[in-house]
Amino acid sequence: MNFRYKFVLLITLVLSTILMATNSINAGWWEANSIPVPPGTQEANKETRRISGSEFEFIYYTSTQDIDALKQFYRLRLPQSGWKEKELAKDMGQLQGVQIDTGMLNKTLENNLMFEKEGETLMISFMPAGFSQDGRTKFTVSKGKLSLEKAPSSDDNLIPELLTKPKKEVAPEYPGAKLVSLSEQQSSTQATYMTKDDIEGAISFYKSQMPGYGWSLAGEEPVTKADYGDTTKYDISQYCPTCPKDTLISPGSISTWTAQLKFSNAKGDGCRVFLSQTQASGKASSALNMTTIVMYYEEAK
């Protein structure tokens, strides 16, 4: 995968992480006087993720202020602490041998801010206006080291791995899979993992390993290929300098398979394992080739 496509995907993954795991993670605060918190803003959750080999701290906030007011606050306050706002599209365009579609990057960063200070990157990502039912603005502040010097060594490194681990070990963790989302309640747990392995291998693993944790297979939905019926084709050559001109891709170029396993134990608890594998054709889309595993555990009432 070429540098440009991979780096844009990396930025997108970092910024889109606000959509994951909004109901768990240990609470915490930034160090005193490190990152200012706007008036009318409360911390909801905090988590640490590893992205492209670097650790990022994510803090999720809700605020009574709107997005424009919050952007104005950070653009005023952060430079006072030495943070410099980055024009990512412009900076990327200056890298030797890298072609940038600023329109694509601008769309990616439309509702976000990026700052840099002493080798660290600070990103502030806002959910779209109207997303929250309570009328409050939801956004996240993430901080870590993000290098513009080279592309990640592999597509697997682009997965935003959550470093928090489930408190209850109710089922085996798929070898090498990366935890990307976690929600733990008193009597239930939902965890989402991602792996580059295929769906059949994951199914075989859970069928063989779940009995060791006291589970018995209670039901199964076999692997089924999804058919979206969209034949529209899109030219991606402008986003992939190494692809031939007028390279076309359509949803039909991305194949999706799904399956589900249902388990129960002697206490009447339930554990469902949802699996979804995507596979895209073409070198430029190789980062999309992975299997998502959603584990949902619920204690008997």
Backbone as a ProteinNet text record, in pm:
[ID]
protein_1_A
[PRIMARY]
MNFRYKFVLLITLVLSTILMATNSINAGWWEANSIPVPPGTQEANKETRRISGSEFEFIYYTSTQDIDALKQFYRLRLPQSGWKEKELAKDMGQLQGVQIDTGMLNKTLENNLMFEKEGETLMISFMPAGFSQDGRTKFTVSKGKLSLEKAPSSDDNLIPELLTKPKKEVAPEYPGAKLVSLSEQQSSTQATYMTKDDIEGAISFYKSQMPGYGWSLAGEEPVTKADYGDTTKYDISQYCPTCPKDTLISPGSISTWTAQLKFSNAKGDGCRVFLSQTQASGKASSALNMTTIVMYYEEAK
[TERTIARY]
84.8	0	88.3	54.7	139	126.9	229	238.7	114	69.1	-38.8	-169.1	-204.5	-329.8	-323.5	-209.8	-197.1	-201.8	-136.8	-135.5	-273.8	-344.7	-481.5	-568	-549.9	-626.5	-591.5	-464	-421.5	-490.1	-487.1	-551.6	-700.1	-763.6	-906.2	-936.2	-852.8	-874.2	-860.1	-759.6	-739.5	-859.9	-906.5	-1016.2	-1149.2	-1167.8	-1295.9	-1307.5	-1199.6	-1202.7	-1302.6	-1343.6	-1442.9	-1574.6	-1598.2	-1721.7	-1721.9	-1605.5	-1594.1	-1599.1	-1650.6	-1639.1	-1671.2	-1795.5	-1832.5	-1898.5	-1907.9	-1977.8	-1889.9	-1758.1	-1671.5	-1542.7	-1438.4	-1303.1	-1293.5	-1183.6	-1164.4	-1158.1	-1219.8	-1218.1	-1080.7	-1047.3	-918.6	-910.2	-803.6	-787.1	-646.9	-637.1	-504.9	-425.5	-294.6	-210.5	-250.6	-230.4	-268	-201.8	-280.8	-233.5	-180.1	-207.4	-157.1	-248.1	-369.4	-465.1	-585.9	-615.5	-727	-861.1	-954.4	-1089.7	-1185.8	-1263.2	-1354.2	-1461.3	-1513.3	-1624.1	-1745.4	-1819.5	-1938.5	-1908.2	-1784.7	-1741	-1705.4	-1753.9	-1725.1	-1661.7	-1569.2	-1506.4	-1602.2	-1612.5	-1699.2	-1617.4	-1516.5	-1434.7	-1290.7	-1203.8	-1063.2	-1010.5	-925.9	-867.4	-733	-655.6	-526.5	-528.3	-482.4	-477.7	-337	-304.7	-178.7	-210.8	-156.8	-181	-46.9	-20.4	103.5	225.6	219.2	333	344.6	257.4	263	139.1	156.2	43.7	-22.1	-154.2	-233.2	-329.8	-337.5	-438	-561	-676.7	-802.6	-888.1	-938.4	-1034.1	-1160.9	-1273.8	-1402.7	-1473.3	-1528.5	-1595.5	-1737.1	-1819.3	-1947.8	-1949.7	-2012.9	-2009.1	-2140.8	-2170	-2288.1	-2258.4	-2130.7	-2092.6	-2102.8	-2124.7	-2131.7	-1991.3	-1983.5	-1853.8	-1771.6	-1834.3	-1759.8	-1698.8	-1774.6	-1723.3	-1607.4	-1617.6	-1510.6	-1383.8	-1401.3	-1285.4	-1217.8	-1298	-1242	-1165.3	-1219.1	-1152	-1013.9	-1007	-879.1	-780.6	-830	-739.8	-683.2	-754	-704.8	-611.9	-649.5	-577.8	-455.2	-463.2	-351.4	-221.8	-225.8	-101	-33.6	-109.9	-51.7	35	11.3	91.1	194.2	214.1	316.7	268.9	138.8	86	65.6	109.7	97.1	-2	-102.8	-202.9	-140.1	-174.6	-117.9	-216.4	-162.7	-239.1	-194.4	-259	-210.7	-199.1	-300.4	-297.2	-177.4	-151	-38.9	93.8	106.5	230.3	258.6	155.3	173.2	213.3	159.6	190.8	335	402.3	541.8	638.6	586.8	673.8	717.8	844.8	900.6	841.4	796.6	746	605.7	534.5	399.9	300.1	200.2	95.2	-25.6	-84.2	-191.8	-317	-428.7	-558.2	-610.3	-589.8	-627.9	-777.9	-856.1	-1000.2	-1036.6	-971.4	-998.1	-958.8	-839.2	-794.6	-881.6	-920.2	-1003.2	-1136.5	-1192.7	-1317.8	-1295.8	-1181.7	-1149.6	-1135.7	-1076.3	-1046.1	-1148	-1259.3	-1355.7	-1401.1	-1429.6	-1477.9	-1372.3	-1245.6	-1138.5	-1029.5	-952.3	-837.3	-714.8	-598.9	-474	-367	-293.3	-186.3	-61.6	53.3	180	265.6	337.9	426.4	533.4	658.5	772	758.2	722.2	714.6	584.6	494.2	365.8	255.5	155.9	41.6	-82.2	-161.1	-285.7	-399	-496.7	-610.7	-739.1	-825.4	-954.5	-1061.3	-1141.5	-1237	-1379.1	-1462.4	-1599.5	-1699.2	-1798.1	-1909.6	-1993.6	-2057.2	-2137.8	-2248.2	-2280.8	-2388.3	-2518.1	-2593	-2718.4	-2703.7	-2579.1	-2556.2	-2611.6	-2595.2	-2634.2	-2781.7	-2850.2	-2991.4	-3014.5	-2915.6	-2932.8	-2891.5	-2851.8	-2818	-2677.4	-2602	-2465.2	-2368.6	-2261.1	-2158.5	-2065.8	-2040.8	-1950.3	-1821.5	-1709	-1580.4	-1474.5	-1363.3	-1253.1	-1123.6	-1036.2	-902	-804.2	-721.2	-623.1	-483.1	-388.4	-251.2	-152.3	-51.5	52.1	151.4	243.9	344.5	300.8	281.4	239.4	341.1	416.4	526.3	479.5	524.6	500.7	618.6	717.7	839.8	824.5	744.5	731.6	594.9	556.2	429	440.6	328.5	331.7	388.6	454.9	523.3	428	305	208.8	67.8	-27.2	-166.3	-217.5	-164.5	-208.1	-180.7	-75.4	-41.3	-138.9	-225.8	-322.6	-442.8	-460.5	-574.8	-556.7	-654.4	-642.6	-666.5	-563.4	-577	-600.9	-707.4	-739.1	-655.7	-580.9	-491.1	-559.2	-679.6	-757.5	-803.7	-797.6	-839.2	-968.5	-1052.2	-1176.4	-1148	-1234	-1215.8	-1250.1	-1348.2	-1390.6	-1336.1	-1268	-1216.7	-1318.9	-1422.1	-1531.4	-1512.4	-1419.3	-1398.5	-1255	-1204.4	-1067.1	-1053.7	-939	-912	-843.2	-893.7	-837.8	-691.4	-600.9	-456.5	-423.3	-353.5	-308.4	-413.5	-540	-645.3	-626.3	-667.5	-653.4	-789.6	-797.6	-920.6	-939.1	-1055.1	-1079.3	-1195.9	-1279.1	-1393.4	-1430.4	-1466.8	-1501.4	-1606.8	-1713.7	-1818.6	-1853	-1830.8	-1854.9	-1960.2	-2067.1	-2171.1	-2163.8	-2252	-2247.3	-2267.7	-2357.5	-2388.6	-2367	-2297.6	-2275	-2145.3	-2090.1	-1967.9	-1978.5	-1939.8	-1930.8	-1791.9	-1720.9	-1584.9	-1572.1	-1504.1	-1484	-1334.8	-1299.8	-1161.4	-1147.6	-1025.5	-997	-872.2	-875.1	-761.7	-749.9	-631.4	-610.8	-641.6	-669.7	-701.6	-840.6	-866	-996.6	-1101.9	-1228.3	-1341.6	-1349.6	-1313.2	-1320.6	-1225.4	-1106.4	-1010.7	-1059.9	-1125.6	-1178.7	-1292.2	-1377.8	-1488.4	-1434.6	-1336.6	-1277.1	-1215.4	-1151.4	-1089.2	-1192.5	-1301.2	-1399.7	-1472.5	-1498.4	-1564.4	-1477.1	-1346.6	-1256.5	-1216.6	-1213.7	-1161.8	-1268.7	-1388.9	-1493.1	-1529.2	-1531.9	-1562.4	-1467.7	-1345	-1249.9	-1287.8	-1378.4	-1426.6	-1568.9	-1611	-1741.1	-1857.5	-1830.2	-1936.9	-1967.9	-2094.6	-2138.5	-2204.1	-2180.2	-2238.7	-2390.2	-2467.4	-2613.4	-2679.7	-2606.1	-2663.2	-2557.3	-2584.8	-2484.8	-2553.1	-2507.9	-2547.2	-2425.3	-2430.2	-2311.4	-2263.9	-2146.1	-2087.2	-2174.2	-2210.5	-2293.9	-2228.8	-2226.6	-2168.9	-2276.4	-2245.9	-2341.3	-2340.2	-2457.1	-2471	-2541.1	-2464.5	-2519.6	-2589.5	-2566.6	-2637.9	-2601.9	-2493.7	-2452.4	-2347.2	-2378.8	-2285.3	-2214.7	-2238.7	-2173.3	-2021.8	-1947.4	-1801.7	-1743	-1635.8	-1572.4	-1424.8	-1376.2	-1237	-1151	-1059.9	-975	-830.8	-801.6	-663	-607.4	-694.5	-646.4	-600.6	-648.3	-607.7	-498	-461	-363	-264.9	-155.1	-59.8	0.5	7	66.9	-33.7	-162.3	-264.5	-272.7	-306.7	-323.4	-431.7	-419.9	-518.3	-656	-758.6	-897.1	-922.1	-847.8	-875.2	-1010.2	-1098.9	-1234	-1253.8	-1330.5	-1365.6	-1512	-1579.7	-1720.4	-1741.5	-1857.5	-1885.1	-1872.8	-1893.4	-1878.2	-1734.6	-1639.3	-1498.9	-1462.6	-1556.2	-1534.5	-1632	-1581.9	-1665.9	-1677.1	-1795.2	-1820.5	-1886.6	-1832.7	-1891.2	-1924.9	-2036.8	-2076.4	-2111.7	-2102	-2138.5	-2163.6	-2229.4	-2256.3	-2255.6	-2195.9	-2194.8	-2263.7	-2350.2	-2419.6	-2380.5	-2337.9	-2295.4	-2376.2	-2385.9	-2449.2	-2368.8	-2387.9	-2318.9	-2418.7	-2367.5	-2453.8	-2532.4	-2483.6	-2553.5	-2662.8	-2669.7	-2769.4	-2719.8	-2591.9	-2534.4	-2527.4	-2522.7	-2512.2	-2392.9	-2337.5	-2225.2	-2240.9	-2255.4	-2268.2	-2140.9	-2098	-1978.7	-2021	-2019.2	-2050.2	-1918.8	-1914.1	-1792.2	-1825.8	-1740.8	-1759.8	-1624.3	-1609.1	-1483.3	-1505	-1416.6	-1418.7	-1291.4	-1304.5	-1187.8	-1205.7	-1111.3	-1117.5	-1015.5	-1053.3	-960	-878	-753.1	-667.6	-571.4	-452.7	-347.5	-382.4	-449.9	-477.9	-575.3	-650.1	-751.9	-715.2	-590.3	-551.9	-575.2	-574.2	-596.2	-737.5	-829	-966.8	-984.8	-884.2	-895.5	-872.7	-979.5	-967.3	-1099	-1092.1	-1210	-1238.8	-1363.1	-1408	-1482	-1447.5	-1508.6	-1574.9	-1705.8	-1778.4	-1825.9	-1776.4	-1810.4	-1907.7	-2027	-2126.4	-2161.1	-2129.8	-2155.3	-2262.7	-2358.2	-2463.8	-2496	-2494.1	-2525.9	-2675.4	-2708.9	-2850.3	-2915.4	-3039.6	-3111.4	-3171.9
-119.4	0	124.3	224.5	342.3	430	516.3	602.3	685.9	750.8	848.1	783.7	674.8	605.9	557	500.7	443.8	552.7	665.9	770.5	832.3	853.7	905.4	809.4	679.9	580.8	586.8	605.4	616.6	733.4	851.1	968.3	942.5	880.7	852.7	761.3	658.8	566.7	637.5	724.4	796.3	883.6	957.8	1050.2	979.5	866.3	796.5	713.7	705.8	624	677.3	803.2	858.8	782.9	711.8	636	508.7	468.4	340.3	356.3	258.5	242.2	367.8	413	535.5	509.8	384.6	354	285.3	285	216.9	293.1	226.4	277.8	357.9	340.9	409.3	559.9	632.8	779	831.2	950.9	1009.5	1152.3	1221.5	1360.2	1380	1480.3	1519.7	1578.6	1582.1	1644	1791.7	1844.1	1982.5	2076.1	2169.4	2273	2218	2089.2	2032.6	2068.6	2015.2	2044.9	2113	2236.1	2308.4	2244.9	2254.8	2203.1	2321.1	2331.8	2446	2450.9	2568.7	2580.7	2501.2	2444.2	2368.8	2233	2184.1	2057.7	1957.9	1834.7	1729.4	1609.1	1545.5	1424	1306.4	1222.9	1105.1	978	957.1	835.5	867.7	772.5	785.8	648.5	644.6	518.2	543	437.3	442.9	344	386.1	300.4	301.7	193.7	186.4	191.8	291	308.8	325.6	239.9	245	246.3	166.5	152.1	258.6	358.4	466.5	463.6	499.6	502.7	640.5	640.6	762	758.5	867.4	882.1	948.3	891.8	947.1	985.4	1107.9	1148.6	1194.5	1137.2	1168.3	1272.1	1374.6	1483.2	1505.7	1565.2	1621.4	1766.6	1853.6	1996.2	2063.7	2170.1	2251.9	2350.2	2367.8	2459.8	2390	2470.3	2410.7	2393.8	2328.6	2295.2	2420.2	2521.8	2643.2	2709.3	2713.6	2775.7	2694.6	2564	2478.3	2491.9	2499	2519	2652	2754.7	2886.2	2882.7	2811.1	2799.5	2735.7	2623	2553.1	2631.1	2695.3	2773.5	2894.7	2941.6	3052.8	3004.9	2897.4	2856.6	2769.7	2678.7	2586	2654.5	2752.9	2821.2	2888.2	2925.2	2985.4	2886.6	2756.6	2652.3	2592.3	2657.3	2611.8	2517.6	2488.9	2401.4	2480.7	2424.5	2489.1	2411.3	2480.5	2412.6	2368.2	2246.2	2188.6	2197.6	2228.8	2220.7	2092	1981.1	1850	1834.4	1877.2	1860.8	1934.1	2054.8	2134.1	2068.7	2022	1958.7	1831.4	1751.8	1627.1	1655.9	1762.8	1796.8	1837	1874.7	1916.3	1799.1	1679.7	1564.1	1516.5	1489.9	1451.3	1318.9	1319.2	1197.9	1158.6	1245.1	1212.3	1306.7	1250.2	1329.3	1331.9	1449	1464	1520.6	1458.7	1512.9	1590.5	1722.5	1802.3	1798.5	1778.2	1769.3	1651.7	1538.3	1419.1	1441.3	1499.7	1523.4	1626.7	1731.2	1834.3	1777.9	1685.6	1621.5	1537.8	1468.3	1385.6	1469.7	1588.3	1672.8	1784.8	1779.5	1889.9	1925	1825.6	1851	1821.1	1848.1	1814.4	1920.5	1923	2010.2	1925.5	1972.4	1902.2	2003.3	1971.6	2057.3	1973.4	2038.5	1968.6	2048.1	1974.6	2038.6	1939.1	1974.7	1894.1	1746.1	1720.6	1584.3	1512.2	1575.1	1513.6	1573.7	1492.7	1535.9	1534.6	1639.4	1652.6	1666.1	1577.2	1582.8	1598	1686.6	1710.7	1678.6	1575.8	1523.9	1543	1607	1638.4	1548.4	1500.2	1432.7	1536.9	1501.8	1598.7	1659.8	1784.6	1851.9	1773.2	1760.8	1687.1	1539.9	1493	1350.5	1309.9	1398.1	1364.7	1393.4	1298.6	1316.2	1418	1436.3	1531.7	1673.3	1692.6	1826.2	1871.2	1790	1826.2	1787.2	1862.8	1832.5	1724.7	1622.8	1515.5	1524.6	1519.1	1525.1	1452.2	1424.2	1356.8	1432.8	1426.4	1483.4	1367.2	1351.3	1243.2	1301.1	1238.7	1290.8	1176.3	1192.4	1090.8	1132.6	1044.7	1073.5	1013	1097.4	1053.6	1103.7	1012.2	1050.9	1071.8	1179.7	1205.3	1158.1	1097.2	1063	939	843	719.6	657.1	573.8	505.3	390.3	346.9	231.4	109.3	22.1	-92	-195.5	-202.9	-299.6	-248.4	-302.7	-263.7	-297.3	-404.1	-445.3	-336.6	-257.3	-151.1	-34.6	-31.3	77.1	56.9	-63.2	-89.9	-15.1	67.9	144.7	56.1	-14	-113.8	-49.7	-93.7	-47.1	-125.5	-56.1	-123.4	-166.1	-116.2	-163	-305.6	-392.9	-531.7	-556.8	-649.4	-681.4	-726.7	-686.1	-724.3	-871.1	-921	-1059.4	-1141.1	-1248.1	-1337.7	-1449.3	-1421.2	-1517	-1604.7	-1568.2	-1643.7	-1625.4	-1716	-1703.1	-1585.1	-1522.4	-1411.9	-1468.5	-1432	-1487.2	-1445.3	-1540.2	-1510.6	-1399.4	-1297.5	-1189	-1086	-1108.9	-1011.4	-887.2	-771.8	-646	-597.4	-565.2	-513	-368.3	-336.2	-199.8	-132.2	-209.7	-151	-238.9	-175.5	-250.6	-175.8	-246.5	-192.1	-295.8	-261.3	-354.9	-300.9	-377.2	-345	-447.2	-434.7	-523.5	-669.3	-694.6	-832.9	-864.3	-776.9	-801.6	-736.6	-790.2	-736.8	-748.1	-640.9	-646.6	-600.1	-685.2	-653.7	-679.9	-589.5	-603	-615.6	-716.2	-742.4	-739.4	-716.9	-720.9	-804.7	-884.7	-969	-977.7	-1006.3	-1023.8	-1166.6	-1256.3	-1394.7	-1403.2	-1514.7	-1527.9	-1577.7	-1563.9	-1593	-1740.8	-1827.8	-1971.5	-2011.6	-1953.8	-1983.1	-1938.2	-1820.8	-1769	-1857.2	-1902.7	-1990.4	-2120	-2178.2	-2302.6	-2283.8	-2169.7	-2141.7	-2140.3	-2065.4	-2054.1	-2185.7	-2262.1	-2391	-2486	-2479.3	-2570.9	-2520.7	-2387.9	-2333.1	-2293.3	-2260.6	-2217.4	-2323.5	-2455.2	-2556.2	-2550.3	-2508.4	-2496.9	-2389.3	-2301.5	-2196.3	-2227.5	-2351.3	-2393.1	-2369.8	-2337.1	-2305.9	-2424.8	-2436.5	-2536.7	-2465.6	-2514	-2453	-2476.4	-2367.1	-2375.9	-2341.6	-2282.5	-2245.6	-2186.4	-2188.1	-2138	-2085.3	-1969.3	-1916.5	-1929.8	-2013.4	-2041.3	-1919	-1929	-1819.7	-1789.2	-1661.8	-1617	-1495.9	-1494.7	-1380.9	-1276.3	-1152.6	-1042.9	-994.1	-955.8	-902.6	-768.5	-660.4	-527	-475.8	-540.3	-504.4	-369.9	-307.7	-177.1	-199.8	-163.7	-184	-55.2	54.3	181	167.3	226	218.4	357.3	363.8	490.3	486.7	599.2	609	639.4	547.8	568.8	599.7	614.5	637.2	767	865.8	992.1	974.6	868.8	842	736.5	681.5	571.6	596.1	669.3	703.2	582.6	467.6	349.6	270.6	308.4	238.1	296.6	214.9	266.5	374.6	465.7	571.2	511.4	575.7	531.6	395.1	366.7	244.2	257.9	163.2	170.9	69.3	109.9	20.2	42.2	-61.5	-52.7	-134.7	-116	-200.4	-347.8	-381.6	-520.9	-567.8	-472.4	-507.1	-540.6	-516.7	-547.8	-657.4	-775.8	-889	-897.7	-931.8	-941.8	-1074	-1143.3	-1267.3	-1250.2	-1303.4	-1294.2	-1432.4	-1445.7	-1570	-1538.5	-1630.7	-1611.1	-1745.8	-1745.5	-1862.2	-1825.5	-1914.9	-1890.2	-1998.6	-1954.9	-2048.3	-2026.5	-2129.6	-2119.6	-2205.2	-2181.6	-2262.9	-2317.4	-2389.4	-2456.9	-2358.4	-2236	-2135.9	-2064.3	-2089.9	-2022.6	-1893.7	-1862.2	-1743.5	-1764.8	-1656.2	-1665	-1589.3	-1636.9	-1569.5	-1584.3	-1472.6	-1473.3	-1417.8	-1481.1	-1436.8	-1404.4	-1274.3	-1230.2	-1213.4	-1261.6	-1250.4	-1190.9	-1101.1	-1038.4	-1019.1	-1075.8	-1062.3	-979	-882.6	-804.3	-830.8	-835.9	-857.7	-773.7	-683.2	-593.8	-635.4	-621.6	-651.7	-527.9	-548.2	-435.7	-400.1	-365.7	-333.9	-216.2	-115.8	5.8	-17.6	-128.5	-152.1	-263.4	-305	-419.6	-397.9	-272.1	-246	-280.1	-295.2	-329.3	-478.6	-557.3	-702.7	-746.6	-770	-816.6	-873.6	-941.6	-1001.4	-930.7	-891.1	-828.4	-931.6	-939.9	-1034.8	-956.5	-970.4	-903.2	-1008.6	-1000.8	-1096.2	-1029.9	-1087.9	-1031.9	-1136.5	-1106	-1196.2	-1136.8	-1220.5	-1173.4	-1279.9	-1240.2	-1332.1	-1360.6	-1479.4	-1516.1	-1429.1	-1388.5	-1304.3	-1390.4
0	0	0	-80.8	-91.8	31.3	49	167	186.2	80.2	92	138.3	72.3	107.1	251.4	291	424.9	531.3	506.1	607.6	623.1	512.1	520.6	600.3	578.3	652.5	800.2	832	970.2	1038.8	974	1032	1051.8	952.3	961.8	1078.4	1098.9	1210.1	1343.7	1355.2	1480.1	1511.7	1411	1433.9	1454	1389.4	1400.3	1526.7	1605.4	1725.7	1827.8	1815.8	1907.2	1900.2	1789.2	1774.2	1857.2	1910.9	1979.2	2130.6	2198.4	2343.6	2421.8	2420	2489.3	2624.1	2668	2792.2	2895.6	2874.5	2970	2986.4	3028.4	3046.4	3177.6	3247	3373.5	3355.6	3447.5	3440.1	3478.7	3434.4	3468.6	3415.4	3449	3406.6	3351	3261	3213	3328.8	3314.3	3415.7	3430.3	3547.7	3574.9	3474.2	3421.6	3329.5	3198.5	3165.6	3041	2924.5	2924.3	2819.7	2882.4	2844.9	2908.3	2874.6	2967.9	2949.2	2941.1	2832.9	2816.6	2925.2	2958.7	3054	3005.8	3098.8	3062.6	3003.7	3025.2	2965.8	3076	3060.6	3157.5	3088.4	3159.1	3107.2	3122.5	3018.4	3023.1	3043.7	2959.3	2966.7	2927.7	2959.4	2921.6	2882.9	2781	2738.9	2672	2660.6	2592.5	2477.2	2360.3	2242.5	2182.4	2113.9	2040.2	1891.9	1822.2	1679.6	1610	1513.9	1438.2	1529.9	1637.2	1725.8	1832.8	1832.3	1930.5	2019	2146.9	2238.6	2236.9	2229.4	2231.1	2348.9	2422.3	2526.3	2465.7	2491.5	2444.5	2565.7	2567.3	2669.6	2599	2639.3	2579.3	2666.3	2601.1	2673.2	2620.4	2704.4	2661.7	2706.7	2628.2	2657.5	2622.8	2696.4	2665.4	2552.4	2518.1	2410.6	2275.2	2168.2	2035.4	1977.2	1861.6	1802.6	1771.6	1714.5	1678.5	1801.6	1911.5	2033.8	2091.2	2083.7	2134.7	2050.6	1917.6	1830.6	1861.6	1880.8	1911.4	2043.2	2142.2	2272.4	2256.3	2186.2	2172.9	2086	1982	1896.9	1970.6	2072.8	2152.8	2264	2332.7	2452	2425.1	2329.3	2309.8	2265.7	2174.7	2138.7	2257.9	2360.5	2479.8	2556	2532	2596.8	2501.5	2386.8	2293.3	2184.9	2178.8	2073.6	1945.7	1834	1704.1	1618	1566	1484.5	1352.6	1311.8	1191.4	1075.2	957.5	833.3	765.2	802	761.7	610.8	536.2	391.2	331.4	381.8	331.1	368.1	492.7	537.8	459.6	436.7	362.9	218.8	162.1	24.2	4.3	113.4	104.6	119.2	153	166.1	28	13.3	-115.7	-164.5	-288.1	-350.1	-309.6	-237.4	-192	-256.9	-323.3	-385.5	-293.4	-273.5	-178.1	-244.9	-218.7	-258.7	-138.8	-139.3	-23.3	2	-102.5	-83	4.6	-17.9	62	207	228.6	364.8	434.8	363.1	423.3	469.2	391	432.5	557.4	562	677.7	803.8	789.1	904.5	925.8	854.2	856.3	997.2	1078.7	1214	1319.7	1285	1377.8	1376.9	1484.6	1495.7	1522.7	1476.9	1502.3	1541.2	1650.1	1698.1	1721.8	1725.1	1747.1	1843.6	1930.1	2027	2069.5	2046.9	2093.1	2057.2	1931.9	1883.7	1913.3	1987	2017.7	1930.7	1902.3	1822.2	1909.9	1899.2	1973.8	1873.5	1880.8	1790.2	1869.5	1822.5	1885.7	1782	1810.9	1713.3	1764.9	1684.7	1724.4	1652.5	1726.7	1663.4	1590.5	1479.5	1403.8	1489.6	1461.7	1533.8	1517.8	1626.2	1621.4	1650.5	1671.8	1697.9	1833.4	1932.9	2069.7	2094.3	2156.6	2186.7	2297.8	2385.8	2495.6	2456.6	2331	2283.6	2319	2391.8	2428.9	2316.4	2304.2	2204.2	2258.5	2179.5	2219.4	2137.1	2206.3	2134.9	2215.2	2149.5	2216.4	2192.7	2290.2	2280.6	2288.3	2186.9	2186	2171.4	2242.5	2242.6	2234.8	2148.4	2134.6	2027.9	1995.6	1894.1	1761.8	1661.1	1528.4	1428	1370.8	1283	1140.2	1078.3	936.4	850.9	916.8	845.7	757.8	802.3	724.5	747.9	654.7	667.3	766.4	825.1	914.2	843.5	919.6	859.4	803.9	855.8	805.4	828.6	751.5	767.7	907.4	966.4	1099.2	1201.9	1181.3	1275.4	1271.1	1169.8	1158.8	1250.7	1304.1	1390.8	1523.1	1563.1	1688.4	1810.4	1855.4	1961.1	2097.4	2164.2	2298.7	2398.8	2484.8	2577.4	2706.8	2732.4	2846.7	2820.1	2918.9	2903.1	2981	2933.1	3005.1	3148.1	3241.1	3380.8	3402.7	3327.9	3341.3	3224.3	3256	3151.8	3132.2	3052.2	3035	2912.1	2825.8	2702.3	2655.9	2572.5	2523.2	2427.6	2428.1	2335.4	2211.9	2096.4	1973.2	1960	1933.3	1928.1	1828.1	1876.9	1790.5	1756.9	1798	1768.3	1854.8	1802.4	1874.4	1921.7	2049.8	2108	2062	2004.8	1956.1	2025.9	2097.7	2166.6	2284.5	2397.8	2517.9	2597.5	2633	2717.9	2823.1	2950.2	3059.3	3154.7	3173.8	3269.7	3383.1	3482.2	3597	3557.8	3463.9	3428.7	3281.1	3209.5	3067.2	3021.1	2915	2854.7	2704	2634.3	2488.7	2448.1	2376.8	2333.3	2184	2114.7	1971	1940.7	1862.5	1826.1	1673.7	1626.9	1483.6	1460	1353.1	1318.5	1167.2	1118.6	974.3	930.8	1027.1	993.1	929.7	860.4	794.9	892.7	852.8	939.4	975.4	884.4	910.3	1022.6	1022.3	1127.7	1263.6	1267.6	1393.4	1444.7	1354.8	1393.8	1453.2	1386.3	1434.1	1572.5	1594.6	1724.2	1835.8	1817	1923.4	1948.8	1845.5	1864.8	1946.3	1928.4	1997.9	2136.3	2156	2280.9	2382.2	2338.2	2431.8	2535.6	2502.5	2604.9	2724.4	2703.6	2813.2	2912.9	2876.7	2965.3	3015.2	2994.2	3044.7	2950.9	2823.9	2730	2639.5	2603.8	2507	2389.5	2268.7	2150.3	2151.2	2150.1	2156.2	2023.9	1932.8	1803.6	1713.6	1583.4	1488.2	1363	1318.4	1187.9	1097.9	995.9	913.9	837	783.9	706.3	585	572.1	461.7	395.9	265.3	193.3	169.5	205	188.5	44.2	-4.2	-139.6	-129.6	-152.1	-136.2	-261.8	-375	-496.9	-556.4	-510.5	-563.3	-671.5	-793.1	-904.5	-945.3	-870.4	-901	-885.1	-979.1	-972.2	-951.1	-873.5	-839.1	-880.4	-932.1	-973.7	-851.4	-815.1	-697.4	-735.4	-865.1	-906.3	-848.5	-824.3	-768.4	-623.6	-556.1	-419.6	-411.1	-523.4	-526.2	-640.2	-615	-720.5	-789.8	-721.7	-784.4	-867.4	-860.7	-938.1	-1078.7	-1178.1	-1314.7	-1318.8	-1414.2	-1428.6	-1456	-1401.3	-1416.3	-1352.6	-1244.8	-1169	-1101.3	-1125.8	-1072.1	-960.9	-861.1	-752	-718.1	-677.1	-639.6	-514.6	-446.2	-329.7	-362.8	-489.8	-530.3	-522.4	-514.4	-501.5	-357.3	-264.9	-124.3	-85.6	-62.6	-25.2	126.2	174.8	318.2	351.6	452.5	501.7	649.4	693	833.5	887.6	1018.8	1086.3	1233.2	1304.2	1446.1	1518	1636.5	1723.3	1854.3	1904.4	2031	2130.2	2250.3	2353.9	2481.6	2561.4	2692.8	2789.8	2921.2	3021.3	3122.3	3219.7	3316.8	3402.2	3417.5	3499.1	3421.4	3290.9	3209	3146.1	3164.6	3100.8	2949.8	2876	2731.6	2678.3	2568.8	2503.9	2353.8	2285.6	2140.4	2077.5	1969.9	1897.1	1754.2	1720.6	1584.5	1509	1386.5	1306	1170.6	1124.3	993.9	927.5	809.6	735.4	610.6	588	464.6	387.2	256.7	169.9	44.9	23.4	-91.7	-195.4	-320.3	-428.4	-459.6	-497.8	-534.2	-422.4	-460	-364.4	-275.7	-332.2	-256.2	-142.6	-145	-44.7	52	54.8	136.4	284.5	331.8	473.8	517.2	421.3	454.1	477.3	447.7	459	603.4	675.8	812.9	861.1	974.3	1035.9	1168.2	1186.2	1309.9	1393.9	1521	1614.2	1726.4	1741.1	1848.9	1948.2	2069.2	2174.8	2271.2	2286.5	2378.1	2483.6	2610	2722.1	2811.1	2855.8	2943.7	3047.7	3175.1	3282.2	3287.1	3334.8	3348.2	3454.8	3430.9	3526.6	3637.1
[MASK]
+++++++++++++++++++++++++++++++++++++++++++++++++++++++++++++++++++++++++++++++++++++++++++++++++++++++++++++++++++++++++++++++++++++++++++++++++++++++++++++++++++++++++++++++++++++++++++++++++++++++++++++++++++++++++++++++++++++++++++++++++++++++++++++++++++++++++++++++++++++++++++++++++++++++++++++

